[in-house]
Amino acid sequence: MKIVITGATGYVGRNLVPLLREGGADMLLAGRDKAKISRMFPGFACCDYTELAEKAKGCTVLLHLAVLNNTSSEPLETFLKVNVDCALETAMLAREAGIETFVNFSSTHALDQSNTSSYAISKRKAADELAHVKGMRVINLYLPYVYNPDFSDRLTFLSKLPAPLARFAFSAIASLKPTVSIHRIAQVVASLDSRDPSDLAEPAIISDGQSGNPVYGLIMRGLDLVFALTVTVVFWWLLLIIWALVRFGSKGPGIFAQERVGRNGRPFTCYKFRTMQTGTAHLGTHEVSASSVTRLGAVLRKLKLDELPQIINIFRNEISLIGPRPCLPVQRELVEARRRLGVLALKPGISGLAQVNGVDMSDPGKLANLDARYLALQSLLLDLKIIIATALGSGNGDRVAK
């Protein structure tokens, strides 16, 4: 690869450049202070922005890391000048040089619409403006907390601990909020030339995820079991009452069992209180007529009480409190989109990020992208927010057809 990198003197750039060189990348480092870049990276080709269009010819990717970070106390106007105007100017120079892919790096803070910091506002505006740039592929890559596995310049206290203890301590920290290793970023950058754009979710977030984090896995499994045991021991009488009302309120069984797509695409039987008339077609809920929902079923769905029998699935470790809502095997478009974006690696959930944001299975592409966002940002704090939002009434499941 022939790569141009702006902002190489920042934290991400300082750690990323050596890794890309080890991987065989040919790099041109660009910035306003050419002398500073030369001192920090002796032996590397470098230029200032006035030379970029000419020096970058033959390069295929530009990584735009130049940024005014959220640690700065500058006014919003300065953030807009650096993070928006500079990004657009650099994109124009990259297009003039014939660069095919422009990668604008941002923090996941900018994805939170409630974040009104000058940094978040400016980075959101930059993404909006860059979307209108024609003539080359523009990718916005969002990063959570970035770290170097040797903990040489962040979380340095971990480098002083015995290796097993350091790994455990970092797993505990990483369980609370999403993180990404600089090595993971390098791997994604190295794959950009050959990667199919459809393999990237929108927005594209790079993170380590929680799949290999034993602390996160243990805590969430514990919370799942505590919830399931509490419902079983404390609310068994409620389960019986609802079952009897459903069973004798309309023709059919009290418990509805249906095959769903689980982790890694494996099918499992999902249990819920029946809310629809017996004989209703096995389709996505948004494809089913509202007349198919029983009067009691409408109440149960609104209060989310129809989900309670899924404690059986929790005990079987087939489902979790929080995760992507499990779909039907016949919903092939959604299954394929989730497979492509890696979402099927997650255990399905009773509630999830998409559900509390009002996105259901009627829009498979949007749902899969939001599921992919959850995959990237999965953490104990995010799960807690989703649990609280669900308890307060957000997300009433898939809407039925009118």
C-alpha positions in Angstrom: 0.0 0.0 0.0 1.0 3.6 -0.6 -0.5 5.7 2.2 -0.6 9.4 3.0 -1.0 10.1 6.7 -1.9 13.5 8.1 -1.6 14.2 11.9 1.1 11.5 12.3 2.6 13.3 15.3 -0.5 12.7 17.4 -1.0 9.7 19.7 -2.6 7.4 17.1 -0.2 8.4 14.4 2.9 8.0 16.5 1.9 4.4 17.3 0.3 3.5 13.9 3.1 4.6 11.6 5.7 2.1 12.8 3.2 -0.8 12.6 2.2 0.1 9.0 5.9 0.2 8.1 6.4 -3.2 9.6 3.6 -4.4 7.4 5.3 -3.1 4.3 3.4 0.1 3.7 5.0 2.9 1.7 4.1 6.1 3.5 4.1 9.9 3.0 3.6 11.9 6.2 1.9 15.3 5.7 1.4 18.2 8.0 1.8 21.9 8.6 5.1 21.4 10.5 7.3 19.4 8.1 10.4 19.9 10.3 8.6 18.4 13.3 7.5 15.4 11.3 11.0 14.8 10.1 12.4 14.9 13.6 9.8 12.5 14.9 10.1 10.1 11.9 13.6 10.3 10.5 14.0 8.5 7.2 10.3 8.9 6.3 9.1 10.8 3.3 7.2 13.9 4.5 5.7 17.1 3.1 3.5 20.1 4.0 0.0 20.7 2.7 1.3 22.9 -0.2 3.2 20.0 -1.6 0.6 17.3 -0.9 -1.2 17.2 -4.3 2.1 16.7 -6.1 3.9 14.4 -3.6 0.9 12.2 -3.0 0.5 11.1 -6.6 0.6 7.3 -6.9 -0.8 6.9 -3.3 -4.1 5.1 -3.0 -5.2 5.8 0.6 -5.1 9.0 2.8 -5.5 8.6 6.5 -6.7 11.9 7.9 -5.6 11.9 11.6 -5.1 15.7 11.9 -7.5 16.9 14.5 -8.2 19.3 17.3 -9.0 16.9 20.2 -11.7 17.2 22.8 -9.0 18.0 25.4 -8.6 21.4 23.9 -10.3 24.5 25.3 -10.4 26.4 22.0 -13.7 28.0 21.0 -16.1 26.2 18.6 -14.9 28.4 15.7 -11.4 27.0 16.0 -12.7 23.4 16.2 -14.7 24.0 13.0 -11.7 25.5 11.2 -9.4 22.5 12.1 -11.8 19.6 12.1 -14.1 20.6 9.3 -12.4 23.1 7.0 -9.0 21.4 7.1 -10.6 18.0 6.5 -12.3 19.3 3.4 -9.2 21.0 2.1 -7.2 17.9 2.6 -9.9 15.8 0.8 -9.7 18.2 -2.2 -5.9 17.9 -2.3 -6.2 14.1 -2.1 -8.7 14.0 -5.0 -6.3 16.2 -7.0 -3.5 13.7 -6.4 -5.7 10.9 -7.6 -6.1 9.2 -4.2 -8.9 6.6 -4.3 -9.8 6.4 -0.6 -10.0 9.2 2.0 -10.3 8.0 5.6 -11.4 10.5 8.1 -10.7 9.3 11.7 -13.0 10.4 14.5 -13.9 9.4 18.1 -17.0 7.5 18.9 -18.0 10.5 21.1 -19.1 12.2 17.9 -21.7 9.4 17.4 -23.6 10.5 20.5 -26.1 13.1 19.4 -26.5 14.3 23.0 -22.8 15.1 23.1 -22.7 18.9 22.4 -18.9 19.4 23.0 -17.1 21.5 20.3 -15.2 18.4 19.3 -18.3 16.3 18.8 -20.2 19.0 16.9 -17.2 19.7 14.6 -16.6 16.0 13.8 -20.2 15.4 13.1 -20.2 18.4 10.7 -17.0 17.1 9.1 -18.6 13.7 8.4 -21.7 15.5 6.9 -19.6 17.7 4.6 -17.2 14.9 3.5 -20.3 12.9 2.4 -20.7 15.4 -0.4 -17.2 15.0 -1.8 -17.3 13.3 -5.2 -14.7 11.5 -7.2 -13.2 9.2 -4.4 -14.3 6.9 -1.7 -14.7 8.6 1.7 -14.8 6.6 4.9 -15.4 7.9 8.4 -13.8 5.6 10.9 -14.8 6.0 14.5 -12.5 4.9 17.3 -13.2 4.3 21.0 -10.4 4.5 23.6 -7.2 3.7 21.8 -4.3 1.9 23.6 -1.0 0.3 22.9 -0.8 -3.3 24.3 2.6 -2.5 25.9 0.9 0.3 27.9 4.0 2.5 27.3 2.2 5.8 27.2 -1.4 5.2 28.4 -2.5 3.2 31.4 1.2 3.1 32.3 0.5 1.7 35.8 -0.5 -1.6 34.1 3.1 -2.0 32.8 4.3 -2.2 36.4 2.1 -5.1 37.3 2.8 -8.8 36.8 1.6 -9.8 33.3 -1.4 -12.0 34.5 -2.6 -9.2 36.9 -2.1 -6.6 34.2 -4.2 -8.6 31.7 -7.0 -9.0 34.3 -7.0 -5.3 35.3 -7.2 -4.2 31.7 -10.0 -6.7 31.0 -11.9 -5.1 33.9 -11.3 -1.6 32.5 -12.2 -2.7 29.0 -15.5 -4.3 30.2 -16.7 -0.8 31.3 -16.2 1.0 28.0 -15.2 0.0 24.4 -11.5 0.0 23.5 -9.3 -0.6 20.5 -5.7 -1.7 20.2 -3.5 0.2 17.8 -2.7 -3.2 16.2 -6.4 -3.6 15.4 -6.4 -0.2 13.7 -3.4 -1.2 11.7 -5.0 -4.4 10.5 -8.1 -2.5 9.3 -6.1 0.1 7.5 -4.0 -2.6 5.8 -7.3 -4.2 4.5 -8.8 -1.0 3.1 -7.5 -1.4 -0.4 -9.0 -4.8 -0.9 -12.1 -4.6 1.4 -15.6 -4.5 0.0 -17.3 -1.3 1.1 -20.4 -3.3 2.0 -18.4 -5.1 4.7 -18.2 -1.9 6.7 -21.2 -0.9 8.8 -22.5 2.6 8.7 -21.1 4.2 10.8 -17.8 2.2 10.6 -16.4 1.7 14.1 -13.2 -0.1 14.9 -13.0 -1.7 18.3 -11.7 -4.8 20.0 -15.2 -5.8 21.1 -16.0 -7.9 24.2 -15.9 -11.4 22.7 -12.5 -12.2 24.3 -13.1 -10.3 27.6 -13.6 -12.8 30.4 -14.6 -10.1 32.9 -17.4 -8.8 30.7 -18.6 -12.3 29.9 -18.6 -13.4 33.5 -20.5 -10.3 34.7 -23.1 -10.3 32.0 -23.7 -14.0 32.4 -24.1 -13.4 36.1 -26.6 -10.6 35.5 -28.6 -12.8 33.1 -28.8 -15.6 35.6 -29.8 -13.3 38.5 -32.6 -11.9 36.4 -33.8 -15.3 35.4 -33.7 -16.6 38.9 -35.4 -13.6 40.3 -38.3 -13.9 37.8 -38.5 -17.6 38.6 -38.4 -17.4 42.4 -40.2 -14.1 43.1 -42.6 -13.8 40.2 -43.6 -17.4 39.5 -47.2 -16.5 40.5 -47.3 -13.8 37.8 -46.0 -16.3 35.2 -48.8 -18.6 36.1 -51.5 -15.9 36.0 -50.4 -14.7 32.6 -50.2 -18.2 31.3 -53.7 -19.0 32.4 -55.1 -15.7 31.0 -53.5 -16.4 27.6 -54.4 -20.1 27.6 -58.1 -19.6 28.4 -58.5 -16.1 26.8 -58.2 -17.4 23.2 -57.7 -20.6 21.4 -54.2 -22.0 21.5 -51.3 -22.7 24.0 -50.2 -20.2 26.7 -46.6 -20.4 25.6 -45.6 -19.8 22.0 -42.4 -21.6 20.8 -40.8 -20.5 17.6 -37.4 -21.2 15.9 -35.1 -18.2 15.8 -31.6 -17.5 14.6 -29.1 -17.5 17.4 -25.4 -17.0 18.0 -23.2 -17.9 15.0 -26.4 -18.5 13.0 -27.4 -21.6 14.9 -31.2 -22.0 15.3 -32.8 -22.2 18.7 -36.4 -22.4 20.1 -37.5 -19.0 21.6 -40.3 -19.0 24.2 -42.8 -16.2 24.7 -46.3 -15.8 26.0 -48.6 -16.2 22.9 -49.9 -12.7 21.8 -51.3 -13.7 18.4 -54.2 -15.8 17.2 -53.3 -19.5 16.6 -52.6 -20.1 13.0 -50.9 -16.8 12.4 -48.2 -17.2 9.7 -44.6 -17.4 10.9 -43.4 -14.1 9.5 -41.7 -11.1 10.8 -44.0 -9.2 13.2 -44.0 -6.2 10.9 -45.5 -8.4 8.2 -48.3 -9.7 10.4 -51.7 -7.9 10.5 -52.6 -6.1 13.7 -55.9 -8.0 13.7 -53.8 -11.2 14.4 -52.8 -9.8 17.9 -55.2 -10.7 20.7 -56.6 -8.1 23.0 -54.6 -9.5 25.9 -51.6 -9.9 23.6 -51.6 -6.2 22.8 -51.4 -5.4 26.5 -48.6 -8.0 27.1 -46.6 -6.6 24.2 -46.9 -3.1 25.4 -45.7 -4.0 28.9 -43.1 -6.4 27.5 -44.5 -9.2 29.7 -44.7 -11.5 26.7 -40.9 -11.8 26.9 -40.8 -13.3 30.4 -40.8 -17.0 29.3 -37.4 -16.2 27.6 -35.9 -16.9 31.0 -35.9 -20.5 29.7 -33.6 -19.4 26.9 -31.4 -17.5 29.4 -30.9 -20.6 31.5 -30.0 -22.5 28.3 -27.5 -19.7 27.5 -29.2 -19.1 24.2 -30.1 -15.5 24.8 -29.0 -12.6 27.0 -30.7 -9.6 28.6 -29.1 -7.3 26.0 -28.2 -8.1 22.4 -29.6 -8.1 18.9 -33.2 -9.2 18.7 -33.3 -12.8 17.4 -34.9 -13.0 14.0 -36.7 -15.8 12.0 -34.8 -18.0 9.6 -37.1 -16.7 6.8 -35.8 -13.2 7.3 -32.9 -13.9 5.0 -32.0 -10.3 4.1 -31.5 -9.5 7.8 -29.7 -12.7 8.5 -27.3 -12.1 5.6 -26.7 -8.5 6.6 -25.9 -9.5 10.2 -23.6 -12.3 9.0 -21.7 -9.8 6.7 -21.2 -7.3 9.5 -20.2 -9.9 12.1 -23.4 -9.5 14.3 -24.1 -13.2 14.4 -21.1 -13.6 16.6 -23.2 -12.0 19.4 -25.7 -13.8 21.6 -29.2 -12.5 20.9 -31.0 -10.4 23.5 -34.4 -9.8 25.0 -33.8 -6.1 24.5 -31.1 -4.2 22.6 -29.7 -1.0 21.2 -31.9 -1.0 18.1 -35.0 -1.8 20.1 -34.7 1.1 22.5 -34.0 3.4 19.6 -37.2 2.4 17.9 -35.6 0.4 15.0 -37.4 -2.9 14.2 -37.1 -5.7 11.6 -39.1 -3.8 9.0 -35.8 -2.1 7.9 -33.2 -4.9 7.8 -30.3 -2.8 6.6 -30.8 -0.1 9.3 -31.3 -2.7 12.0 -28.2 -4.7 11.0 -26.1 -1.5 11.1 -27.4 -0.6 14.5 -26.7 -4.1 15.7 -23.1 -3.7 14.3 -22.8 -0.5 16.3 -23.7 -2.4 19.4 -21.2 -5.1 18.6 -18.5 -2.4 18.4 -19.5 -0.4 21.4 -20.6 -3.3 23.7 -19.8 -2.6 27.3 -21.2 -2.9 30.8 -22.1 0.8 30.8 -23.9 0.7 27.5 -25.8 -2.5 28.6 -26.8 -0.7 31.8 -28.1 2.3 29.8 -30.1 -0.1 27.5 -31.6 -2.0 30.5 -32.6 1.3 32.1 -34.1 2.6 28.9 -36.1 -0.7 28.4 -37.4 -0.5 32.0 -38.5 3.1 31.4 -40.6 2.0 28.4 -38.3 2.5 25.4 -38.7 -0.1 22.7 -42.0 -2.0 22.4 -40.7 -4.7 20.0 -41.5 -5.0 16.3 -44.5 -3.1 15.2 -47.2 -5.1 13.5 -48.6 -4.2 10.1 -51.7 -2.0 9.9 
